[in-house]
């Protein structure tokens, strides 16, 4: 139960509305759901208010799980959408309860927030419960904008670059050694955060690393357009899009998204047949075509050059 409404009740109501004239099911596409002005966004907002969860976190988490039920054409019924939304609402409410004392409650202006290195344990709890990947990267440095009560409003982690295909391209095309590259591996911003909080944090992180990590030349990050991300916060912080990486299917274990990294950490392999054997669970892949990830970069020293579209390579994983 959550907010007095069960998941079954959510699904039943959704099913009753999912049929049009002559009993035909109304369908939506994944593209429709990524649109900030879509009916999906309205349903997310309604559910977030009714069950007191973070609207943006709920939208992203649900978008991550919709490809599991969408068909090869990227379409799904309203009943499927509402069922996944209900599942994600229940799970997010439970996750929020686990870190309730870390969640900021009052709105503050950007100038009232303080930039600090943020402790690993608290950052790990937030990323493991509230970030859509539900995990923290080990060997990370964490930074946050905290409110006057010391609670993080916006936070991120930076980690050594591990994506070898991106590292090779940075070396070949830009002459940047992969060992001199770190990536922004996690970002989480509470809905209470003021405008431009993420871009302000990114600028502060760049300045801090420039002082403390002289061996670093570049920061990079991957932006997943399938979750409605556009990279606007990175652009506002003067990052530039330098390349893209072809999408691969999402993995799900027992109905919940799990990354290849998490599979390797938990089962020692990302081979799906082996994971089925070791876990005894239901392993699924998304079926619909997914959008590429875009790679944004920022030089720690000097201006980050704007790369024309024709100069941006599309990489294979």
Phi, psi and omega per residue, in radians:
X1 nan 2.537 3.049
X2 -2.597 2.155 -3.133
X3 1.055 0.442 3.133
X4 1.391 0.113 -3.100
X5 -2.229 2.213 -3.096
X6 -1.497 2.846 3.069
X7 -1.075 -0.696 3.127
X8 -1.059 -0.708 3.140
X9 -1.127 -0.702 3.080
X10 -1.034 -0.794 -3.091
X11 -1.169 -0.690 -3.126
X12 -1.123 -0.784 3.116
X13 -1.089 -0.700 3.125
X14 -1.094 -0.762 -3.117
X15 -1.092 -0.632 -3.117
X16 -1.203 -0.372 -3.128
X17 -1.782 -0.027 -2.977
X18 -1.510 0.079 -3.093
X19 -2.027 2.377 3.100
X20 -1.697 -2.757 3.116
X21 -0.986 2.517 3.097
X22 1.042 0.452 3.039
X23 1.299 0.184 3.141
X24 -1.311 2.419 3.141
X25 -1.346 2.326 3.013
X26 -1.355 2.400 -3.123
X27 -2.182 2.734 3.060
X28 -2.258 2.739 3.088
X29 -1.764 2.822 3.048
X30 -1.060 -0.625 3.081
X31 -1.069 -0.725 3.092
X32 -1.004 -0.780 -3.040
X33 -1.219 -0.444 3.116
X34 -1.338 -0.261 -3.113
X35 -1.290 2.180 -3.095
X36 -1.089 -0.369 -3.129
X37 -1.792 0.327 -3.027
X38 -1.462 2.959 3.035
X39 -1.090 -0.591 3.083
X40 -1.020 -0.786 3.130
X41 -1.062 -0.644 3.093
X42 -1.138 -0.758 3.131
X43 -1.116 -0.694 3.098
X44 -1.076 -0.813 -3.117
X45 -1.066 -0.729 3.138
X46 -1.128 -0.780 -3.131
X47 -1.160 -0.682 -3.135
X48 -1.103 -0.732 3.125
X49 -1.187 -0.775 -3.092
X50 -1.115 -0.552 -3.027
X51 -2.028 0.133 3.034
X52 0.992 0.956 3.057
X53 -2.166 2.878 -3.125
X54 -1.211 2.060 -3.081
X55 -1.030 -0.781 -3.089
X56 -1.162 -0.746 3.114
X57 -1.090 -0.672 3.128
X58 -1.152 -0.757 3.140
X59 -1.074 -0.814 -3.091
X60 -1.154 -0.773 -3.126
X61 -1.102 -0.678 3.138
X62 -1.220 -0.726 3.087
X63 -1.038 -0.572 3.112
X64 -1.166 -0.514 -3.064
X65 -1.716 -0.266 3.136
X66 -1.094 -0.645 3.123
X67 -1.077 -0.289 3.103
X68 -1.185 -0.571 -3.061
X69 -1.863 -0.247 3.136
X70 -1.186 2.629 3.103
X71 -1.359 -3.141 3.129
X72 -1.053 -0.444 3.139
X73 -1.507 0.059 3.117
X74 1.378 0.235 -3.115
X75 -1.872 2.641 3.090
X76 -2.536 2.748 -3.117
X77 -1.427 2.834 3.077
X78 -1.072 -0.599 3.128
X79 -1.140 -0.748 3.102
X80 -1.088 -0.757 -3.139
X81 -1.061 -0.834 -3.084
X82 -1.172 -0.584 3.108
X83 -1.139 -0.788 3.124
X84 -1.171 -0.662 3.091
X85 -1.086 -0.730 3.105
X86 -1.107 -0.774 3.100
X87 -1.028 -0.811 -3.087
X88 -1.207 -0.587 3.088
X89 -1.097 -0.832 3.140
X90 -1.068 -0.795 -3.107
X91 -1.153 -0.728 -3.121
X92 -1.179 -0.672 3.107
X93 -1.073 -0.732 3.100
X94 -1.143 -0.694 3.130
X95 -1.152 -0.708 3.114
X96 -1.070 -0.661 -3.128
X97 -1.094 -0.471 -3.121
X98 -1.280 -0.366 -3.101
X99 -2.232 0.525 -3.002
X100 -0.989 -0.654 -3.079
X101 -1.256 -0.204 3.127
X102 -1.688 -0.175 -3.058
X103 -1.436 2.149 3.141
X104 -1.179 2.595 -3.068
X105 -2.083 -0.313 -3.106
X106 -2.021 2.542 3.120
X107 -1.426 2.450 3.121
X108 -2.401 2.651 3.058
X109 -1.256 2.747 -3.119
X110 -0.985 -0.665 -3.108
X111 -1.191 -0.297 3.133
X112 -1.537 -0.139 -3.125
X113 -1.587 2.538 -3.091
X114 -1.958 2.300 3.116
X115 -1.463 2.224 -3.111
X116 -2.532 2.645 2.821
X117 -1.105 2.372 -3.026
X118 -1.931 2.481 -2.997
X119 -1.191 2.522 -3.008
X120 -1.069 -0.730 -3.071
X121 -1.118 -0.847 -3.122
X122 -1.164 -0.719 3.095
X123 -1.075 -0.742 3.126
X124 -1.072 -0.670 3.119
X125 -1.137 -0.761 -3.133
X126 -1.146 -0.836 -3.118
X127 -1.137 -0.639 -3.099
X128 -1.269 -0.409 -3.105
X129 -1.869 -0.602 -2.989
X130 -1.923 -0.541 3.097
X131 -1.143 2.556 -3.053
X132 -1.078 -0.474 3.090
X133 -1.385 -0.252 3.092
X134 0.935 0.772 3.087
X135 -2.777 2.718 3.039
X136 -1.933 2.542 3.089
X137 -1.434 2.296 3.059
X138 -1.252 2.851 3.135
X139 0.997 0.648 -3.140
X140 -1.868 2.710 2.922
X141 -1.864 2.385 -3.044
X142 -2.044 2.497 3.125
X143 -2.372 2.664 -3.116
X144 -2.629 2.749 2.858
X145 -1.748 2.033 -3.083
X146 -1.885 2.643 3.123
X147 -1.479 3.064 -3.112
X148 -1.035 -0.357 3.088
X149 -1.526 -0.013 3.113
X150 1.510 0.176 3.139
X151 -1.611 2.453 -3.102
X152 -1.289 2.303 3.092
X153 -1.700 -0.688 3.080
X154 -2.501 2.344 -3.122
X155 -2.533 2.794 3.118
X156 -2.617 2.821 3.016
X157 -2.147 2.556 3.055
X158 -2.119 2.446 -3.016
X159 -2.463 2.722 3.033
X160 -1.004 2.451 -3.129
X161 -1.095 2.233 3.109
X162 -2.038 -0.177 -3.077
X163 -1.416 1.734 -2.977
X164 -1.109 -0.615 -3.117
X165 -1.142 -0.613 3.088
X166 -1.260 -0.724 3.121
X167 -1.047 -0.732 3.125
X168 -1.101 -0.738 -3.127
X169 -1.175 -0.670 3.097
X170 -1.095 -0.652 3.111
X171 -1.218 -0.817 -3.041
X172 -1.233 -0.764 -3.015
X173 -1.583 -0.549 -3.003
X174 -2.098 -0.091 3.133
X175 1.201 0.397 3.128
X176 -1.697 2.173 3.141
X177 -1.242 2.296 -3.115
X178 -0.982 -0.575 -3.132
X179 -1.237 -0.168 3.095
X180 -1.833 0.356 -3.118
X181 -2.153 2.312 2.960
X182 -2.038 2.806 3.130
X183 -2.148 2.551 2.946
X184 -1.344 1.819 -2.964
X185 -1.630 -0.383 3.095
X186 -2.549 2.454 2.985
X187 -2.409 2.343 3.007
X188 -2.440 2.265 3.126
X189 -2.261 2.158 3.120
X190 -1.211 2.644 -3.096
X191 -1.113 -0.315 3.130
X192 -1.360 -0.164 -3.094
X193 -1.107 2.514 3.091
X194 -1.227 2.869 3.103
X195 -1.011 2.518 3.084
X196 1.223 0.251 -3.116
X197 -1.113 -0.711 -3.093
X198 -1.175 -0.828 -3.128
X199 -1.128 -0.616 3.086
X200 -1.132 -0.760 3.105
X201 -1.091 -0.768 3.139
X202 -1.049 -0.710 3.113
X203 -1.126 -0.697 3.109
X204 -1.155 -0.691 3.127
X205 -1.124 -0.758 3.113
X206 -1.021 -0.796 -3.131
X207 -1.134 -0.682 -3.135
X208 -1.165 -0.762 -3.133
X209 -1.189 -0.574 3.102
X210 -1.079 -0.572 3.132
X211 -1.412 -0.718 -2.945
X212 -1.725 -0.315 -3.061
X213 -2.201 1.290 -3.048
X214 -1.131 -0.312 -3.125
X215 -1.417 -0.134 -3.123
X216 -1.577 2.463 3.114
X217 -1.961 -0.500 -2.909
X218 -2.580 2.534 2.926
X219 -1.957 2.540 3.116
X220 -2.465 2.852 3.057
X221 -2.749 2.760 3.086
X222 -1.856 2.320 3.127
X223 -1.975 2.084 -3.079
X224 -1.643 1.823 -3.104
X225 -1.173 -0.341 3.129
X226 -1.124 -0.348 -3.119
X227 -1.772 0.227 3.114
X228 1.487 0.092 3.134
X229 -1.350 2.446 -3.135
X230 -2.053 -0.227 -3.080
X231 1.478 0.223 -3.066
X232 -1.084 -0.641 3.140
X233 -1.171 -0.606 3.108
X234 -1.232 -0.728 3.090
X235 -1.065 -0.710 -3.138
X236 -1.131 -0.428 3.104
X237 -1.648 0.250 3.087
X238 1.225 0.487 2.920
X239 -1.425 2.783 3.118
X240 -2.248 2.549 3.054
X241 -1.377 2.167 -3.090
X242 -1.972 -0.366 -3.093
X243 -2.920 3.081 3.038
X244 -2.404 2.820 -3.134
X245 -2.224 2.269 -3.125
X246 -1.031 2.474 -3.110
X247 -1.284 2.647 2.945
X248 -2.189 2.820 -3.109
X249 -1.046 2.637 2.988
X250 -1.353 2.595 3.080
X251 -1.823 2.512 3.085
X252 -2.366 2.417 3.087
X253 -2.140 2.064 -3.102
X254 0.934 0.726 3.030
X255 1.467 0.023 -3.129
X256 -2.121 2.437 3.139
X257 -1.052 2.470 3.028
X258 -2.498 2.334 -3.083
X259 -1.428 2.755 3.048
X260 -0.977 -0.639 3.100
X261 -1.074 -0.781 3.141
X262 -1.147 -0.636 3.078
X263 -1.079 -0.790 -3.133
X264 -1.142 -0.673 -3.132
X265 -1.185 -0.646 -3.048
X266 -1.548 -0.608 -3.038
X267 -2.095 -0.053 3.126
X268 1.370 0.095 -3.115
X269 -2.814 2.701 2.994
X270 -1.895 0.187 3.058
X271 -1.254 2.097 -2.982
X272 -1.152 -0.648 3.122
X273 -1.093 -0.724 3.132
X274 -1.177 -0.691 3.135
X275 -1.105 -0.715 3.088
X276 -1.002 -0.759 -3.117
X277 -1.167 -0.826 -3.068
X278 -1.230 -0.682 -3.022
X279 -1.544 -0.510 -3.028
X280 1.233 0.175 -3.093
X281 -1.735 -3.124 3.107
X282 -1.600 2.045 3.141
X283 -1.849 2.252 -3.111
X284 -2.301 2.739 3.007
X285 -2.070 2.572 2.986
X286 -1.148 2.575 -3.079
X287 -1.815 -0.569 -3.092
X288 -1.267 2.670 3.045
X289 -1.150 2.389 -3.130
X290 -1.907 2.774 3.135
X291 -1.388 2.652 3.097
X292 -1.122 2.708 2.938
X293 -1.503 2.470 3.084
X294 -1.817 2.482 -3.090
X295 -1.886 2.047 3.089
X296 -1.790 2.514 -3.093
X297 -2.312 2.709 3.107
X298 -2.569 2.128 3.071
X299 -1.287 2.445 3.140
X300 -1.286 -0.441 -3.133
X301 -2.254 2.273 -3.134
X302 1.436 3.141 -3.092
X303 -1.386 2.486 3.062
X304 -1.517 2.083 -3.011
X305 -1.237 2.473 3.058
X306 -1.356 2.217 -3.108
X307 -1.819 2.162 3.102
X308 -1.092 2.714 -3.073
X309 -0.969 -0.707 -3.106
X310 -1.181 -0.277 3.111
X311 -1.642 -0.021 -3.110
X312 -1.614 2.090 -3.100
X313 -1.473 2.549 3.018
X314 -1.775 1.992 -3.000
X315 -1.670 2.590 2.978
X316 -1.620 2.546 3.102
X317 -1.277 nan nan
